[in-house]
Amino acid sequence: MKNDFNKHATHPLQTFEWGEFRKKTGVNVIQLNEMQITIHKVPYTFWTIGYVPKGPLPTKEMIPELEKIGKKENCIFIQLEPNIILNRHSGDERSEDSRIDFGQRAQLSQAPLSGAKRARMTDMNLVSATHPLFTKHTFILDLTKSEDELLKNMHPKTRYNIKVAQKHEVEVIEDNSDEAFAEYLRLTKETTNRQGFFAHTQQYHRLMWKTLKSKPANDERTNQLTAHLLTAKYNSQTLVAWILLVFKDTLYYPYGASSSKHREVMASNLMMWKTIKFGKKLGLKKFDMWGALGPNPDSKDTWYGFHRFKQGYGPKLVEFVGSYDLVINPVLYQLYKIADKLRWLYLKLGY
């Protein structure tokens, strides 16, 4: 069943393994043909919200089935975020060298979606999502290029920072031990406190790692989702820890944490370069950096620095079709939108 289901998946969040992990967190997981739906409870009510992250492009045949599930599960709406590309932008506008021609070598999950097709989304009772959970853009790096090509396509400052880390003898290794994971949790807590963003609980991370972590000598990557932990150390002190996901021909970077100490040794820069080399060593074709701002990012945006950090490695900026809500209960949906705005305002104010 696992291999049959994963055969059609184009993203980690649609894999059988991810569904097994989410079940352990108490989330109801429904597998519908080639689509995985998670059902999330609205606190203090018996209502729920459905979520289809990085699934297929909805069709008119799917909508009645989704509506049936939504009504059965007391969903207010079901949010759909298809893993469908709308546009590919240059990730770094410095030169044509930084633009990736994927060709037949490293095809993304599906071809870019035309404007006409996107317009058809609204013909299926789908509305633009009130609060998208996934970013509309991400950076994709072509791992089939040689190391020399990849270095050439980087921003000069990025190459310089990598050399700084190497000069300071920063060490980056894959370490899937319990001790390394404990360091990852410690740094995650430090990072979220320092940067003031919202993150999953430690229990969430523990369950994810227990379910997905790579086993020794495990090379059955074709239809299996695995997680890998990389750490960067300086003077025996862990400064950076990243959890990477591997699925089919793609490497993903969903979780990362770092220390505020010894920023001068540029450990994160070497971590990214070693991550790229890690993907190449596994024979992967693409590196999805898991999120980016748009082609004209606001320098005042909270995520601007992280966006620029990723951009320095010369990836391609990819835009997805976006997030859509399939409304099941129109009255409650309007009330939910108001409550959601108030909730985020409350969180941002720091109460």
Secondary structure as UniProt FT lines:
FT   HELIX           2..6
FT   TURN            7..8
FT   HELIX           12..14
FT   HELIX           16..24
FT   TURN            25..26
FT   STRAND          28..32
FT   TURN            33..34
FT   STRAND          35..41
FT   TURN            43..44
FT   STRAND          48..53
FT   TURN            60..61
FT   HELIX           62..72
FT   TURN            73..74
FT   STRAND          75..81
FT   STRAND          85..89
FT   TURN            93..94
FT   HELIX           96..98
FT   TURN            103..105
FT   HELIX           115..121
FT   HELIX           122..124
FT   STRAND          126..128
FT   STRAND          137..142
FT   TURN            143..144
FT   HELIX           147..153
FT   HELIX           156..167
FT   TURN            168..169
FT   STRAND          171..174
FT   HELIX           178..195
FT   HELIX           202..212
FT   TURN            216..217
FT   TURN            222..223
FT   STRAND          226..234
FT   TURN            235..236
FT   STRAND          237..247
FT   TURN            248..249
FT   STRAND          250..258
FT   TURN            261..262
FT   HELIX           263..265
FT   HELIX           267..281
FT   TURN            282..283
FT   STRAND          286..288
FT   TURN            299..300
FT   TURN            302..303
FT   HELIX           304..311
FT   TURN            312..313
FT   STRAND          316..320
FT   STRAND          324..327
FT   HELIX           330..348
FT   TURN            349..350
//
